[in-house]
Amino acid sequence: MDYTKRIRDLREDSDFTQEYVASVLGTSQTMYARYERGANELPIRHLITLCRLYNTSSDYILGLSKTK
């Protein structure tokens, strides 16, 4: 599973909208949707923010570990 699926699953499991997560990241909903689809790579600054938002490790999001 790649990080695009993980960030979508984390968002859906948290009952967050793309618009909400985009606002936390300081980007548009359209750009965040592109991250989830894999059309754009997720910048490291956004990865760090998502780790904090979901209280998880970057290893989990990147698929380097199976546990949150």
C-alpha positions, 0 to 999 in steps of 0.5 A, a space after each residue: 500500500 502506498 502513502 496515497 492510500 494511507 493518507 486517504 484511509 487516515 482521513 476517512 477513519 478520522 471523518 475529516 473532509 479533504 477540505 478540512 485537511 487541506 485547511 490544516 495543511 494550508 493548501 487548497 482542497 484541489 491540491 490535497 485531492 491531487 496528493 491523495 490521487 498521487 498526481 502530486 507528491 506530498 511535500 515533507 512539510 505536509 507529511 510532518 503536519 499529517 503525522 501530527 494531525 493523525 498522531 502517527 509516524 511518518 514511517 506508517 504513512 510512508 509504508 515503512 512500518 505496519 503500525 501507527 
